[in-house]
Amino acid sequence: METYKESIISGLERLLADPKCFLLGEDIADPYGGAYTLTKGMSAKFPGKIINTPMSEQGFTGLGVGMALAGYKPMIEIMFGDFSTLIMDQILNHASKFVEGFEKKLHLVVRDPMGGYRGYGATHSQSLEKLYVGLPNIAVISPSVLHEPGDLLVKAMGLGVPVIFAENKLDYTRKMFKAEKIADAFDMQYHGGDFPIAEVTFPDEDAEITIVSYGGLISPLLQLMYDIYMEEEVAVRLLDVSSLSPMDFELLQSLLKDCKKVLTVEEGHIPFGIGDTVISQMVQRGMTAKFKTIGAKQHIIGTSKEAEALALPQMDEIKDVILSW
């Protein structure tokens, strides 16, 4: 697929072809096709499989949990990831407990569009995936332009545990990175199983700094890496983690073992973020590199660009850290 959106649509259609799979959410049926038009036309293509719901995230997530208990494979679409706070009880205190308590696989995926930089304001711009990270029997998957999101979506349904599938709203408008002009400047490798870590480097260059990141920040970080290399002749390496929970810390350690400087970058608020967990796990495994974290600052995310910039990480800030470290 050339675009992120096309890949997601492909994944949705592959799943909906399964008689047991349904998609539940607000305004997802025609003619609207969802807030991001990903499901436009699917009502006709898959009659009865696209279920418009009332504005009650807890209610229709509860319906999805019940369907999963009955052997169906529901997908839940939350219009804005900020509203995933409303389904915490259904996912944490019900679905995840059923998996272990009843020794029963639950095939349930919650699609959660996260992220800011669009001027949507304080309750429509957050990245809250970390609320679900590290909890038993809950997977958190975050695709990027380096990982085919449609493929990861299909694989997520097969995990047998509730999955928070954290898509990024800005990625819906982006090409997959392999279709970008600057992609030829990089070497790309994938490490791990169904939800791999993508490694991006410059050919025949040793990078002193490795960035660990995920999701919607990957696209601008790749552009920043390219610009810094061309303008400053500084090579930076990137590791893009697609599975935030569980995270393969052993694999990550093997990829970071020779690094002198590790910078974690995330759109969610720090401290107590994904990067802090990565650094803690690496230090506990004996790594002696220098570490830094960049993420959203302790402000709400305002509606104007200026207000957003007070909270959300900016590429200029990341560039300054890389060049001055």
Summary of the structure (lengths in Angstrom):
residues: 325
radius of gyration: 19.4
end to end distance: 37.5
largest distance: 57.8
contacts: 1128
relative contact order: 0.12
helix: 40%
strand: 21%
